[in-house]
């Protein structure tokens, strides 16, 4: 059975970094799992990037089926994206990818 990883890579400006990191750990990532679409997650710092203006992170959410991912994108993703834009504005810029684990 394939495993799918919904990856959100975010550049986070230094001015919001600490608040953003706390929000991700305590609120955002648990809220994604609470939708029932994902069974686990991890947050990783991307190394080898220009850190002059901020840091880059990848939030990875794991699900067992593409249907779970599609359910998330259809029913939950728009409101999560709007919430992040409202909260962080241009101080956090993100892009999303869907990946499939290769065995």
Buried (B, 14 or more C-beta within 10 A) or exposed (E): EEBBBBBBBBBBBEEBBEEBBEBBEEEBBEEBBEBEBBEEBEBEEEEEEEEEEBBBBBBBBBBEEEEBBBBBBEEBBEEBEEEBEEBBEEBBBBEEEEEEEEE
